[in-house]
Amino acid sequence: MASAVRAGPRLRQAVEGGELAGLSAGLRAELEAAVASERAVVPFSLLRRLHAALREAGSPLYLHKLLEGCEIDLPEVPVPPRNPELVARLERIKAKLANEEYRRMTRNITGQETNGTLAEFGRQVRSVKAVVITIFNFIITVVAAFACTYLGSQYVFAETAARVLSAVIVASVVGLAELYVMVRTLEGDLGKL
């Protein structure tokens, strides 16, 4: 925190030129010593006493006029030494983050040859497997919708023909919805390629 100012040209002129002759000799001596010091630093306590003395003497000089051109003397902030334990910990964390970033970037890169016949066969098997699962899911969904509607409509319709017709209608709607979702998914997968 600042506790002093560096004397500016106006304050030096007033102290050295005798404008403060009406003040006490002790206060003048302190001011002259402060202004003559190496960095010309005048503490705030001395400025308070100067202000009070100027008011008591009824001097035409005002403190704010004397302080024109002065700069607040800010002390040097001491930089604490770095803790070697924390520096080592920070380096470990940086290395870990860099390693994770590297792994994330190289996640889908393998050292295996991807152009061989075995790799191509594996890709085709995975593709066929996905298609078979999708078709099986479609069939199960449509059959389940038919069965649920057929069994649930017995409380509404007494005749079997009406129950079968309502079950076919609901199964068709569910099948169309399932086809729509499959087409959108397939379209999205093809769009990514």
Disulfide bonds with the S-S distance in Angstrom:
none
